[in-house]
Amino acid sequence: MRGERRRVFWIGAASVAVAATLSAAGSFGCRRATNAAPADLAPGTVRDEIGRVVTLRALPARRVVSLAPNITELMFAVGAGAQLVGVDKYSDQPAAEVARLPKVGSNYAPSLERIAGLAPDLVFLSKSANKRETAEALERMGIPTFLTDTPGLAQMARTLRDVGKLTGHLPEAERELARMEAGFAAVRARTRPLPRPRVLVAVWTQPLYVGGRGTFAHDLIELAGGDNVAKEVEGFVTIPMERLLHLAPEVVILPTHAPETGAAPAVAAWQRWTTLPAVRDRRVFAVEDSLISRPGARLVQGAELMARLIHPELAAP
């Protein structure tokens, strides 16, 4: 951790929208959400993605605070950016629009007073980026909160539809979902006939944290035509370097917050492991972590980047 920044990995059950699952072809679920409220909920209430019943001030919400960078991205992607009245300080996309919004502190320790002063109808949080205690504290202040839970690609459709429904932009959310599905399908079609090299996404290096099944790291490796060397484990786990040397990844991908300044040192730190095929063949890459670990609107871009790193024979789309 540097300073107060908490490194976030999107580590999900009922929802306002219809839950999505991966189809046999590996895409999002494509069943459309409806506006009908679940029969077990009172009017004016919804159930968030971790099962909490939330009493809304307004539906759709017209004044929204986002405490998770991925939700901020999705708000703009579905055309609800104008409804944002505040964001956490790590929300950075789309850059020009987000720069103009009031900041309410970090996603891990936001200023409750600043949030209250913005008079939001709804505050979005993410299970993996925020503390549940933050949601509970805001609820005690009379501010409705909605917790999303998006650990992998299978849950992207649910979260996207929930954002769309709660902000009054469900049709736009469906169009964004279709765009993302088409992008993932195109990546999958290009990589399906290719060999599947062994790939590691090292989300942290000291200690060595890797992304196993049920993570965006795993999902994007598979989508981009690789074989995740950490597929035998679930979630984000630590593994000893001795084990990694045995797994012998042919490609190592290092998510970093600052690729412009941090890429070279991150890659250089791996050069001592000369027996690793990825090091020997100069296939250790540092990439912007928000492209491949943040469940936001740029995941297709992240999948395309992963495909080019795993399969350099592919031309840029």
VEXDREN-2710 file (C-alpha; in Angstrom, 1 decimal):
% VEXDREN-2710
k/r/px/py/pz
1/MET/0.0/0.0/0.0
2/ARG/1.3/3.5/-0.8
3/GLY/0.0/6.2/1.5
4/GLU/-3.7/5.7/2.2
5/ARG/-4.5/4.1/-1.1
6/ARG/-6.0/0.6/-0.8
7/ARG/-5.2/-1.6/-3.8
8/VAL/-8.5/-3.0/-5.1
9/PHE/-8.9/-6.3/-6.8
10/TRP/-12.4/-7.2/-7.8
11/ILE/-12.7/-10.3/-5.8
12/GLY/-20.9/-12.1/-5.8
13/ALA/-27.2/-12.6/-4.4
14/ALA/-30.3/-11.5/-5.5
15/SER/-30.4/-8.3/-7.6
16/VAL/-32.6/-5.6/-8.9
17/ALA/-31.9/-6.9/-12.4
18/VAL/-31.7/-10.4/-13.7
19/ALA/-28.5/-12.3/-12.6
20/ALA/-26.2/-13.1/-15.5
21/THR/-24.3/-16.3/-16.1
22/LEU/-21.8/-17.4/-18.7
23/SER/-23.4/-19.2/-21.5
24/ALA/-21.9/-22.3/-23.1
25/ALA/-20.2/-20.1/-25.5
26/GLY/-18.6/-18.2/-22.7
27/SER/-20.5/-14.9/-23.1
28/PHE/-22.5/-12.9/-20.6
29/GLY/-26.0/-14.0/-19.9
30/CYS/-28.2/-12.2/-22.3
31/ARG/-31.7/-12.5/-20.7
32/ARG/-33.2/-9.0/-20.5
33/ALA/-34.1/-7.4/-17.2
34/THR/-37.6/-6.1/-16.6
35/ASN/-39.0/-3.3/-14.5
36/ALA/-41.1/-5.6/-12.4
37/ALA/-40.2/-5.5/-8.7
38/PRO/-39.6/-8.8/-6.9
39/ALA/-42.8/-10.0/-5.3
40/ASP/-41.3/-10.2/-1.8
41/LEU/-40.3/-6.5/-1.7
42/ALA/-42.4/-3.6/-0.7
43/PRO/-42.9/-0.7/-3.1
44/GLY/-40.0/1.6/-3.1
45/THR/-37.5/-1.1/-2.1
46/VAL/-34.9/-3.1/-4.0
47/ARG/-32.5/-5.8/-3.1
48/ASP/-28.8/-5.1/-3.8
49/GLU/-26.3/-7.6/-5.1
50/ILE/-25.3/-8.9/-1.6
51/GLY/-29.0/-9.4/-0.6
52/ARG/-29.6/-6.3/1.4
53/VAL/-33.1/-4.7/1.2
54/VAL/-32.7/-1.0/0.3
55/THR/-35.4/1.6/0.7
56/LEU/-35.0/4.2/-2.0
57/ARG/-35.6/7.9/-1.9
58/ALA/-36.3/8.0/-5.6
59/LEU/-36.4/5.6/-8.5
60/PRO/-34.7/6.5/-10.7
61/ALA/-32.1/8.2/-8.5
62/ARG/-31.4/11.7/-9.8
63/ARG/-28.5/12.5/-7.4
64/VAL/-25.9/9.8/-7.2
65/VAL/-22.6/9.4/-5.4
66/SER/-20.3/6.6/-6.6
67/LEU/-17.7/5.2/-4.2
68/ALA/-16.3/2.7/-6.7
69/PRO/-14.3/3.5/-9.8
70/ASN/-16.0/0.8/-11.9
71/ILE/-19.5/2.1/-11.0
72/THR/-18.4/5.6/-12.1
73/GLU/-17.3/4.2/-15.4
74/LEU/-20.6/2.4/-15.9
75/MET/-22.7/5.4/-15.0
76/PHE/-21.1/7.3/-17.8
77/ALA/-21.3/4.3/-20.1
78/VAL/-25.1/4.1/-19.7
79/GLY/-25.6/7.8/-20.1
80/ALA/-26.2/8.6/-16.4
81/GLY/-23.0/10.6/-15.8
82/ALA/-25.0/13.9/-15.4
83/GLN/-26.7/12.3/-12.4
84/LEU/-23.4/11.9/-10.5
85/VAL/-22.9/14.6/-7.8
86/GLY/-19.8/13.1/-6.3
87/VAL/-17.2/10.3/-6.6
88/ASP/-14.4/8.7/-4.7
89/LYS/-11.0/10.1/-5.4
90/TYR/-9.8/7.0/-7.3
91/SER/-12.6/7.3/-9.9
92/ASP/-10.6/8.4/-12.9
93/GLN/-12.6/7.5/-16.1
94/PRO/-13.8/9.1/-18.2
95/ALA/-11.0/11.5/-17.2
96/ALA/-12.3/14.8/-18.4
97/GLU/-15.8/14.3/-17.0
98/VAL/-14.7/12.9/-13.7
99/ALA/-12.2/15.7/-13.1
100/ARG/-15.1/18.1/-12.7
101/LEU/-16.9/16.2/-10.0
102/PRO/-16.6/16.7/-6.3
103/LYS/-14.4/14.1/-4.5
104/VAL/-15.6/12.6/-1.3
105/GLY/-12.3/10.9/-0.2
106/SER/-11.0/7.4/-0.8
107/ASN/-13.2/4.4/-1.5
108/TYR/-12.0/2.8/1.7
109/ALA/-12.5/5.7/4.0
110/PRO/-14.7/8.4/2.4
111/SER/-16.0/11.5/4.2
112/LEU/-19.5/10.7/5.3
113/GLU/-20.1/14.4/6.0
114/ARG/-19.1/15.4/2.5
115/ILE/-21.4/12.7/1.0
116/ALA/-24.3/13.9/3.1
117/GLY/-23.7/17.5/2.1
118/LEU/-24.2/16.4/-1.6
119/ALA/-27.8/15.2/-0.7
120/PRO/-27.7/12.1/-2.8
121/ASP/-30.7/10.0/-3.6
122/LEU/-28.4/6.9/-3.7
123/VAL/-24.8/6.0/-3.0
124/PHE/-23.3/3.1/-5.0
125/LEU/-20.6/1.0/-3.4
126/SER/-18.7/-2.2/-4.4
127/LYS/-18.2/-5.2/-2.2
128/SER/-14.6/-5.5/-3.2
129/ALA/-13.7/-1.8/-3.1
130/ASN/-15.6/-0.5/0.0
131/LYS/-16.2/-1.4/3.6
132/ARG/-19.7/-2.7/4.4
133/GLU/-19.5/-0.5/7.5
134/THR/-19.5/2.6/5.2
135/ALA/-22.8/1.5/3.7
136/GLU/-24.3/0.9/7.1
137/ALA/-23.1/4.3/8.4
138/LEU/-24.7/6.0/5.5
139/GLU/-28.0/4.1/6.0
140/ARG/-28.1/5.3/9.6
141/MET/-27.8/8.8/8.3
142/GLY/-30.9/8.2/6.1
143/ILE/-28.9/7.9/2.8
144/PRO/-29.8/4.8/0.7
145/THR/-26.9/2.7/-0.4
146/PHE/-26.6/-0.1/-3.0
147/LEU/-23.7/-2.6/-2.8
148/THR/-22.6/-4.2/-6.1
149/ASP/-20.7/-7.5/-6.2
150/THR/-18.9/-8.2/-9.5
151/PRO/-16.1/-10.7/-9.0
152/GLY/-15.9/-11.9/-12.6
153/LEU/-17.3/-11.6/-16.1
154/ALA/-20.4/-13.7/-15.2
155/GLN/-21.7/-10.9/-12.9
156/MET/-21.0/-8.0/-15.3
157/ALA/-24.4/-8.1/-16.9
158/ARG/-26.1/-8.0/-13.5
159/THR/-24.2/-5.0/-12.3
160/LEU/-24.5/-3.1/-15.6
161/ARG/-28.3/-3.7/-15.6
162/ASP/-28.6/-2.7/-11.9
163/VAL/-26.8/0.6/-12.6
164/GLY/-29.1/1.2/-15.6
165/LYS/-32.3/0.4/-13.8
166/LEU/-31.5/2.4/-10.7
167/THR/-30.6/5.5/-12.7
168/GLY/-33.4/5.2/-15.3
169/HIS/-31.1/4.1/-18.1
170/LEU/-31.9/0.4/-18.5
171/PRO/-32.3/0.5/-22.3
172/GLU/-28.9/2.2/-22.6
173/ALA/-27.5/-0.4/-20.2
174/GLU/-28.8/-3.2/-22.5
175/ARG/-27.1/-1.5/-25.5
176/GLU/-23.8/-1.2/-23.5
177/LEU/-24.1/-4.8/-22.6
178/ALA/-24.6/-5.8/-26.2
179/ARG/-21.5/-3.8/-27.2
180/MET/-19.4/-5.5/-24.6
181/GLU/-20.7/-9.0/-25.5
182/ALA/-19.9/-8.3/-29.1
183/GLY/-16.4/-7.2/-28.2
184/PHE/-15.7/-10.3/-26.1
185/ALA/-17.1/-12.5/-28.8
186/ALA/-14.7/-11.0/-31.3
187/VAL/-11.7/-11.5/-29.1
188/ARG/-12.8/-15.1/-28.4
189/ALA/-13.2/-15.8/-32.1
190/ARG/-9.7/-14.5/-32.9
191/THR/-8.0/-16.5/-30.2
192/ARG/-10.0/-19.8/-30.2
193/PRO/-7.9/-21.5/-32.9
194/LEU/-4.5/-20.5/-31.4
195/PRO/-2.3/-22.4/-29.0
196/ARG/-2.9/-21.6/-25.3
197/PRO/0.3/-20.5/-23.6
198/ARG/0.6/-20.7/-19.9
199/VAL/-0.2/-17.3/-18.4
200/LEU/0.2/-15.7/-14.9
201/VAL/-1.4/-12.5/-13.8
202/ALA/0.5/-11.4/-10.7
203/VAL/-1.7/-8.8/-9.0
204/TRP/0.9/-8.2/-6.2
205/THR/4.5/-9.3/-6.0
206/GLN/5.5/-9.1/-2.3
207/PRO/4.1/-11.5/-1.3
208/LEU/3.1/-13.0/-4.7
209/TYR/-0.7/-12.8/-5.2
210/VAL/-2.2/-14.4/-8.2
211/GLY/-5.7/-14.6/-9.7
212/GLY/-7.3/-18.0/-9.7
213/ARG/-10.7/-19.1/-10.8
214/GLY/-13.6/-16.7/-10.1
215/THR/-11.5/-13.5/-10.8
216/PHE/-11.3/-11.1/-13.7
217/ALA/-7.7/-12.2/-14.1
218/HIS/-8.7/-15.8/-14.8
219/ASP/-11.7/-14.8/-17.0
220/LEU/-9.7/-12.5/-19.2
221/ILE/-6.8/-15.0/-19.6
222/GLU/-9.2/-17.6/-20.8
223/LEU/-11.0/-15.2/-23.0
224/ALA/-7.8/-14.0/-24.5
225/GLY/-6.6/-17.4/-25.4
226/GLY/-4.3/-18.3/-22.5
227/ASP/-4.1/-21.0/-19.9
228/ASN/-4.1/-19.6/-16.4
229/VAL/-1.4/-21.3/-14.4
230/ALA/-3.3/-20.4/-11.2
231/LYS/-6.6/-22.1/-12.4
232/GLU/-6.4/-24.8/-9.7
233/VAL/-7.0/-22.2/-6.9
234/GLU/-10.1/-20.0/-6.2
235/GLY/-9.9/-16.2/-5.9
236/PHE/-6.8/-14.2/-5.2
237/VAL/-4.2/-16.2/-3.2
238/THR/-0.5/-16.2/-2.4
239/ILE/1.8/-18.8/-3.8
240/PRO/5.5/-19.4/-3.1
241/MET/8.0/-18.6/-5.8
242/GLU/9.1/-22.2/-5.8
243/ARG/5.6/-23.2/-6.9
244/LEU/5.6/-20.6/-9.6
245/LEU/8.9/-21.8/-11.0
246/HIS/7.4/-25.2/-11.3
247/LEU/4.3/-23.8/-13.1
248/ALA/6.6/-22.1/-15.6
249/PRO/4.4/-19.4/-17.0
250/GLU/5.2/-18.4/-20.6
251/VAL/3.6/-15.0/-20.2
252/VAL/3.6/-12.9/-17.0
253/ILE/1.2/-9.9/-16.8
254/LEU/1.7/-7.3/-14.0
255/PRO/-1.2/-4.9/-13.3
256/THR/0.1/-1.5/-12.2
257/HIS/-1.5/1.7/-11.1
258/ALA/1.0/3.8/-13.0
259/PRO/2.2/2.1/-16.2
260/GLU/3.9/5.2/-17.4
261/THR/6.3/5.3/-14.4
262/GLY/5.9/1.9/-12.8
263/ALA/6.2/-0.5/-15.8
264/ALA/9.9/-0.6/-16.1
265/PRO/10.7/-1.2/-12.4
266/ALA/7.9/-3.8/-12.2
267/VAL/9.3/-5.8/-15.2
268/ALA/12.9/-5.4/-14.0
269/ALA/12.0/-7.0/-10.6
270/TRP/11.3/-10.3/-12.4
271/GLN/14.6/-10.5/-14.3
272/ARG/16.3/-12.5/-11.6
273/TRP/14.1/-15.5/-12.2
274/THR/16.0/-16.4/-15.4
275/THR/14.6/-20.0/-15.6
276/LEU/11.0/-18.8/-16.0
277/PRO/10.1/-19.0/-19.7
278/ALA/8.3/-15.6/-19.6
279/VAL/11.5/-14.0/-18.3
280/ARG/13.8/-15.9/-20.7
281/ASP/11.6/-14.9/-23.7
282/ARG/11.1/-11.3/-22.5
283/ARG/7.3/-11.8/-22.1
284/VAL/6.8/-10.1/-18.8
285/PHE/4.5/-7.1/-19.3
286/ALA/3.2/-4.4/-17.1
287/VAL/-0.3/-3.0/-17.9
288/GLU/-2.8/-0.5/-16.5
289/ASP/-4.5/-2.5/-13.8
290/SER/-7.9/-0.8/-14.3
291/LEU/-8.2/-2.3/-17.8
292/ILE/-8.0/-5.9/-16.6
293/SER/-9.1/-5.9/-13.0
294/ARG/-11.8/-3.2/-12.8
295/PRO/-15.3/-4.4/-13.9
296/GLY/-16.0/-1.2/-15.8
297/ALA/-16.8/-0.1/-19.4
298/ARG/-13.2/-0.7/-20.7
299/LEU/-13.1/-4.4/-20.1
300/VAL/-13.3/-5.1/-23.9
301/GLN/-10.2/-2.9/-24.3
302/GLY/-8.5/-4.9/-21.6
303/ALA/-9.4/-8.2/-23.2
304/GLU/-8.0/-7.0/-26.6
305/LEU/-4.8/-5.9/-24.9
306/MET/-4.5/-9.3/-23.1
307/ALA/-5.0/-11.1/-26.4
308/ARG/-2.2/-9.2/-28.1
309/LEU/0.2/-9.8/-25.2
310/ILE/-0.6/-13.5/-25.1
311/HIS/-0.7/-13.9/-28.8
312/PRO/1.7/-11.3/-30.4
313/GLU/0.9/-12.8/-33.8
314/LEU/-2.4/-11.1/-33.6
315/ALA/-2.6/-7.6/-35.2
316/ALA/-4.4/-4.9/-33.3
317/PRO/-8.2/-5.0/-34.1
END
